[in-house]
Amino acid sequence: MQQRRRSPQRTCVVCREVAAKRTLMRLVRTPEGTVVLDPRGKASGRGAYLCGSEECFTSKRAREAVARALQVSLGEDEWSALTDQLRELASERSSSAVGKDE
């Protein structure tokens, strides 16, 4: 009897929603201490996951939740740049998901 493989589950650090790892977006604190977006989810370093909901990366507490999860302090400029990248990745993923449904 063959067993089904489970997909790994992760939790959004802002809204605490549990979802499949591949549906969430990952931010990584690199060994140098910078925070970068990891679109493939394979970069080494401490990671934090965000769901694709725009409220989760534009809300007031999002920056604090990500900073706490990655154990860094995020400046306003750095967070603004990350928010732009997250918004772009979320729109790419939603448009590719729509393309799969058709």
N, C-alpha and C positions, 0 to 999 in steps of 0.2 A: 504494500500500500504506500503510495507516494504522498508525502506531506507537502502542504503549500508553504512557501516561504513567506514570512511576514515582512512587510516593509518597515524599516526603522521609523520610530515615532519621535518627534521633537516638540518642544513647547515654545511658543512665541513669548519672548521675554516681556512684552508689553501687555497683551490681552490674556496671556496664559492659555491660549487655545492650543490643544494638542492636535497635530496633523502629521501626515507623512513627511519625512525629511525632504524628499524631492520637491514638495510643493512650497516649502518655506525658503526664505532668502537668508543667507548666512553672512554675518560680519565677523571678521577675524582680527584679533590683536596679534600682530606679527611679533617675532622675537625682538625686533628693534623698538617695539612699543607703539607703533602706529596702527590705526584702525583702517582696514580696507574691506571693500565688498568682495565676496568670494562667490561669483556666479555659478561655478561648477561644484562648490561644496567640498573641495579636496585640499585646500591650502592648509599648511601646517600652522598651528597656533591655537590660541584659545578662541572658541567660537561662540556666537550668540545668534539665535534664529529669530526672524521676524516674519509674520505672515504677510500676504500680499495686500492686505487692507491698508489703504492710504492713511486711515486714522492711526494705525499702529506706528507709522514712522513720521507723522506730522504732529502728533499730540504733544502736549507740553511735557508729559512724563516719559515720553519715548527716549529722549536723550539720556535722562537719568537712569532709566532701566537698562539701556545698553551699556552705559558707563559702569554701572554696578556689576552687570554680568561679565564684562570684560576686564574689570578691575583697572580702569584708566579714567582720566578726566578728559572730557571732550569739550573743546572750545566751540563757540558759536559758529565760526567759519568752517571748522572741520565737519561739524554736524550738518551744516547747510550743504556742503559738497556731497556728503554721504546721502543726504535726503534726496538730492537730485539724481544720484546714481540709483538709489533704491526705486524712485519713481519710474525711471527709465526701464529698469529691469522688470518691475511689476507690469508695466504696459507691454513689454515684449512678451512676457510669459502669458498674459491674458490674451493677446492677439494670436499667439501660437496655439493656445488652447481652443480658441474659436475656430481656427483653421482645421484642427483635428476633428471637430464636431461635424463639419460640412462634408 
